[in-house]
Amino acid sequence: MHQKVVETEAAIQAAFIALLQTKAFEKISVSDITKLAHINRGTFYLHYVDKYALLDHYENHLIDQIQDYFTNDFEGTMTYQSVKENGVYTYPVVQKTVGFIHQEFALWQVLLGLNGDPRFELKLKRIMKQAISNGLDRVKGDISVTRCIPEDYAWELIISGMFTIIKTWLREDDPQNPEAIADIMMKTRFLSPYDLLGIKD
């Protein structure tokens, strides 16, 4: 990619992130973006049809990478771990996902923040649920599953629990490092609320 194009894309993204930190997406105009990015409107339209195409570009970039990890990095995943006895081994898919979020931290912050697109989180949740379900079938095969609670509730706890950790991380004034978040993500997959709160038997 030509250096000038790279610089323009970086300027547009920086402006988009800065604006979304202070106002809702619907209230952001192309003029707001071009003014803050120090480019003219014609240059913007060479890259994107409108602000909605810009939003789709960023969301699809993040979604495609997460989907790739959940599709291709499931090796070593879905293995039960006794955290109390042996500690925890971080699944490759968790390590790569958290690392990628860290790389694009500011973009994730605004897209999953108060001014972001609510559809983005819902879309990610659907993709993650499908990818985990497919991965479970691939890794574990056709197995009998005993459900202690209804399936819909189980999936909601699994997926929303992961998102809660990520969104808490994104809101921190002094964010923890990705290794710490991956460790938290893994431990919360296996520890009960009693364990997490330090309540003894």
Secondary structure, DSSP 8 states (H G I E B T S, - for coil): --HHHHHHHHHHHHHHHHHHTTS-GGG--HHHHHHHHT--HHHHHHH-SSHHHHHHHHHHHHHHHHHHHHHH--TT-S----HHHH-----HHHHHHHHHHHHTHHHHHHHTSTTS-HHHHHHHHHHHHHHHHHHHHHHH-S-----SS-HHHHHHHHHHHHHHHHHHHHH-SS---HHHHHHHHHHHHH--HHHHTT---
